[in-house]
């Protein structure tokens, strides 16, 4: 919402357009178009966006604290190891395990919130899975409201196999990738 964005920047008392640098993993026509679309939206909202496309190197640049002031917004992605926010939130937002003088780990935005860290501990300590899921959801909502991340993409995978493949299972424990231990080939199939 460009109008609301400009209003918030005005309320913050910053000179507009407000300069930001977006650092992203580029090198393809798709990533260039994606970055251009984000820039257009941010610029319309009162920012002056500089695109910083990295092609040969990426994560070592955005994880290096020496580069923190060069990157206002960075592209990052993560995949859950199993269907629980416990495999996402701590790995990305628990500052106690991520933020050191040498690296940000997976906390690309340098997010640090002691209350969130305590909530992570409480969620881990909860054995009631329904209550734990609610707690992870509450933590996620807090981080998002504070601007810890901006969701831009949700990937869906479509996996197709033929009649000669047996034992193909979309395993929710591994982000719905196939369980390779059960996959086989039916030699009678043609």
C-alpha positions in Angstrom: 0.0 0.0 0.0 2.1 2.9 -1.3 -0.2 5.6 0.3 0.1 3.9 3.8 3.8 3.4 3.3 4.4 7.1 2.5 2.2 8.1 5.5 4.3 5.9 7.9 7.5 7.3 6.5 6.1 10.9 7.0 5.1 10.0 10.5 8.6 8.7 11.2 9.9 12.1 10.1 12.4 10.7 7.6 13.4 12.5 4.4 11.7 10.9 1.4 12.4 9.1 -0.8 14.0 7.1 2.0 17.1 5.2 0.7 17.2 1.4 1.0 19.4 -1.3 -0.5 17.9 -4.6 -1.5 20.5 -7.4 -1.7 19.4 -10.5 -3.5 20.7 -13.7 -5.2 20.5 -12.9 -8.8 21.8 -13.9 -12.1 18.7 -15.0 -13.9 16.0 -13.2 -15.8 13.4 -14.3 -13.2 15.4 -12.9 -10.3 16.0 -9.6 -12.2 12.3 -9.2 -12.9 11.4 -10.1 -9.4 13.8 -7.5 -8.0 12.6 -4.9 -10.5 9.0 -5.5 -9.3 9.9 -5.1 -5.7 11.9 -1.9 -6.4 8.9 -0.4 -8.3 6.6 -1.2 -5.3 9.0 0.2 -2.7 9.8 3.3 -4.8 6.1 4.0 -5.2 5.8 3.7 -1.4 8.3 6.5 -0.7 11.6 4.6 -0.9 14.6 5.1 -3.2 15.6 1.5 -3.7 19.1 0.4 -4.8 19.3 -3.1 -6.2 22.4 -5.1 -5.1 22.4 -8.2 -7.2 24.9 -10.9 -6.1 25.7 -13.8 -8.5 28.9 -15.6 -7.6 28.5 -15.4 -3.9 25.5 -14.7 -1.7 25.0 -16.2 1.7 28.6 -15.5 2.8 28.0 -11.9 2.0 24.6 -11.4 3.8 25.8 -13.5 6.8 28.9 -11.4 7.4 28.3 -8.7 10.1 30.8 -6.5 8.3 28.2 -6.1 5.6 25.2 -5.3 7.9 25.1 -1.6 7.0 25.2 -2.4 3.3 22.0 -4.5 3.2 18.7 -3.0 4.4 16.6 -5.8 2.9 17.9 -9.3 1.9 16.4 -12.2 0.1 16.4 -15.4 2.1 14.6 -18.7 2.0 14.2 -21.7 4.3 12.6 -25.1 4.1 11.2 -26.9 7.1 12.9 -30.1 8.0 9.5 -31.5 9.2 6.0 -30.0 9.6 6.6 -27.9 12.6 7.5 -24.2 13.1 10.1 -25.5 15.5 12.3 -26.2 12.5 11.9 -22.7 11.1 11.6 -20.0 13.8 14.6 -20.9 16.1 16.9 -21.4 13.1 16.0 -18.0 11.6 15.2 -15.8 14.6 16.7 -17.1 17.8 19.5 -14.5 18.3 21.3 -16.6 20.9 22.3 -19.3 18.3 22.6 -17.0 15.3 24.2 -13.8 16.1 28.0 -13.8 16.7 30.8 -11.4 15.8 31.6 -13.6 12.8 28.2 -14.5 11.4 24.5 -14.0 11.6 23.9 -17.7 11.0 20.5 -17.9 9.3 19.2 -14.6 10.9 19.8 -12.5 7.8 17.9 -9.5 9.2 19.8 -9.5 12.6 16.6 -10.0 14.4 17.0 -9.9 18.2 14.2 -10.0 20.7 14.7 -11.3 24.2 10.9 -11.9 24.7 10.8 -14.0 21.5 13.8 -16.0 22.7 12.0 -16.7 25.9 8.8 -17.7 24.0 11.0 -20.1 21.9 12.2 -21.7 25.1 8.6 -22.0 26.4 7.4 -23.6 23.1 10.2 -26.1 23.2 9.3 -27.0 26.8 5.6 -27.6 26.0 4.7 -31.2 25.5 1.1 -30.6 24.4 1.5 -30.5 20.6 -1.7 -28.5 20.0 -0.6 -25.9 22.6 2.9 -25.9 21.2 1.7 -25.3 17.6 -0.3 -22.3 18.9 2.7 -21.0 20.7 4.8 -21.2 17.5 2.0 -19.5 15.6 2.0 -16.7 18.2 5.8 -16.3 17.9 5.6 -16.2 14.2 2.9 -13.5 14.3 5.0 -11.4 16.7 8.1 -11.6 14.5 6.2 -10.7 11.3 4.4 -7.7 13.0 7.8 -6.4 14.1 9.1 -6.7 10.5 11.4 -9.6 11.2 10.5 -10.9 7.8 8.3 -10.1 4.8 6.8 -13.2 3.2 7.2 -12.9 -0.6 6.9 -16.4 -1.9 5.4 -19.8 -1.1 6.8 -22.6 -3.2 4.8 -25.7 -4.1 6.4 -28.7 -5.5 4.7 -31.0 -8.0 6.2 -34.4 -8.3 5.1 -36.8 -11.0 6.0 -40.5 -11.4 5.1 -43.2 -13.8 3.5 -46.6 -13.4 6.9 -48.3 -13.2 7.7 -46.6 -9.9 6.6 -48.3 -6.7 6.5 -47.1 -3.1 6.4 -43.4 -3.9 5.3 -41.5 -0.8 5.0 -37.8 -0.3 6.4 -37.7 3.1 5.2 -34.8 5.3 8.1 -35.4 7.7 10.5 -34.1 5.0 8.5 -31.2 3.5 6.5 -33.6 1.2 9.6 -34.7 -0.7 9.5 -38.4 -1.6 10.8 -40.9 0.9 13.7 -42.3 -1.1 14.0 -45.4 1.1 10.6 -46.7 -0.1 10.9 -45.8 -3.8 11.4 -48.8 -6.2 11.0 -49.9 -9.8 8.4 -52.4 -11.0 10.4 -54.4 -13.5 7.1 -55.7 -15.1 6.0 -52.2 -16.0 6.6 -50.9 -19.4 
